[in-house]
Every structure is written in C-alpha cells, then in structure tokens.
Amino acid sequence: MSIVKYTNKKTGMVAVYESTSHYDPETKQSRPIRKYLGMEDPETGALIPSSGKRGRKKINESENSTKKSKAVKDYQALYEEQKKICAEMDTRIKRLERENKVLRAGVERLRNAACEILDVKN
C-alpha cells in the first residue's frame, strides 16, 4: 500500500490516492487499485479529505459527524505515516547512492591497477 499523487496540469491541484497492487491472472499482469483520499493543500501540503459520500447510504447526522471525523483522522494519520516512510526511503536512497559511488570509484582504481600490472608483465 502506498500513497500516489496526481497533479492536474490545468488547475495545479494535487489529488491523493491510496494505491494497492492486484494481480490479474487473466492478463498475467499486476494492476493498481486506487482509493481516492482527497486533495493536497497547496500552501501547507496537508491532506484535505474527500467527503466520501459517493456510493454510500445516508445515515443520521450524529453518526455522520463521528464517522467523518474518525475517517479524516484515519486518512490524515495514514497520509502522515506514508509521508514519513517516503522521507526515510529518500534518505536511504541518497545514502546508498553515495555508497555506490564510492564502491564504483574503488572498482575503477582496482581495474586501473590490474591494467598497469598486466602492462608491466608484457
């Protein structure tokens, strides 16, 4: 499960989705299943949750307000958690890229040294 963001090129608004993968045995490919969470606030970057009314049965106002506030908190917590995970992965990727660069330089030095040794023997 991950958070996916799409930017509308005309309006500049960012839509936020929760994406999970599903394997389709018929086509033998993985397909994403996305659930709309809401829009991202352009100033603060916080999640503005959707109303969630599409395809749902009507309930009375007291239940609606408690369920809506709980859903908002759940989505915001999920969004913040995924944001934190993404930041951690970004730092890990940068660290691994630096380590990869150092290792590639070491391999290049070894390759040059081996070429020099082979040239001296011949």
C-alpha positions in Angstrom: 0.0 0.0 0.0 1.3 3.4 -0.9 0.3 7.0 -1.5 0.1 8.2 -5.1 -0.2 11.9 -6.1 -1.5 13.2 -9.4 -1.2 16.8 -10.4 -3.9 18.4 -12.6 -1.9 20.3 -15.3 -4.7 22.8 -15.8 -5.5 23.7 -12.2 -2.3 22.7 -10.5 -4.3 20.8 -7.8 -2.8 17.6 -6.4 -5.1 14.6 -5.9 -4.0 12.0 -3.4 -4.9 8.3 -3.7 -4.1 5.2 -1.7 -2.8 2.6 -4.2 -2.6 -1.2 -3.7 -1.5 -3.8 -6.3 -3.7 -6.6 -7.5 -2.6 -9.5 -9.7 -4.8 -10.1 -12.7 -4.4 -13.8 -13.6 -6.2 -13.4 -17.0 -3.7 -10.9 -18.3 -0.9 -12.1 -16.1 -0.1 -8.6 -15.0 -0.3 -6.5 -11.8 -2.9 -3.8 -11.8 -3.2 -0.9 -9.3 -6.4 -0.4 -7.3 -6.7 3.2 -6.1 -8.9 4.7 -3.5 -9.4 8.5 -3.6 -8.3 10.1 -0.3 -8.7 13.8 -1.2 -6.7 16.8 -2.3 -3.4 18.2 -1.1 -3.4 21.8 0.3 -1.1 23.8 -2.0 0.1 26.0 0.9 0.7 23.6 3.7 0.9 20.2 1.9 -1.7 18.8 4.3 -4.4 16.4 3.1 -7.9 17.8 2.5 -10.0 14.6 2.8 -12.9 13.9 0.4 -16.4 13.9 1.6 -16.7 10.1 1.0 -20.4 10.3 0.1 -20.2 8.7 -3.3 -22.0 5.3 -3.3 -22.8 5.4 0.4 -26.1 5.1 2.2 -27.5 8.0 4.1 -27.1 8.0 7.9 -28.2 10.4 10.6 -26.2 13.5 11.4 -24.7 12.4 14.7 -23.3 9.2 13.3 -22.2 11.0 10.2 -20.2 13.6 12.1 -18.4 11.0 14.3 -17.7 8.7 11.3 -16.5 11.6 9.2 -14.1 12.9 11.9 -12.8 9.4 12.5 -12.3 8.9 8.8 -10.5 12.2 8.5 -8.2 11.3 11.4 -7.5 7.9 9.9 -6.7 9.3 6.4 -4.5 12.1 7.9 -2.7 9.6 10.1 -2.2 7.3 7.1 -1.0 10.2 4.9 1.5 11.4 7.5 2.8 7.9 8.1 3.3 7.3 4.3 4.9 10.7 4.1 7.4 9.8 6.9 8.1 6.4 5.2 8.8 8.2 1.9 11.2 10.6 3.6 13.0 7.8 5.3 13.3 5.9 1.9 14.6 9.1 0.2 17.4 9.4 2.8 18.2 5.7 2.5 18.4 6.0 -1.4 20.7 9.0 -1.1 22.9 7.1 1.3 23.0 4.1 -0.9 23.8 6.2 -4.0 26.8 7.8 -2.2 28.0 4.3 -1.1 27.6 3.1 -4.7 29.6 6.0 -6.0 32.5 5.2 -3.5 32.4 1.5 -4.5 32.4 2.3 -8.2 35.5 4.5 -7.7 37.2 1.7 -5.8 36.5 -0.8 -8.6 37.8 1.7 -11.1 41.1 2.0 -9.1 41.4 -1.7 -8.9 40.8 -2.0 -12.7 43.5 0.6 -13.4 45.9 -1.1 -11.1 45.3 -4.5 -12.8 45.9 -3.0 -16.2 49.2 -1.5 -15.0 50.3 -4.8 -13.6 49.4 -6.6 -16.8 51.3 -4.0 -18.9 54.4 -4.4 -16.7 54.4 -8.2 -17.2 54.2 -7.8 -21.0 
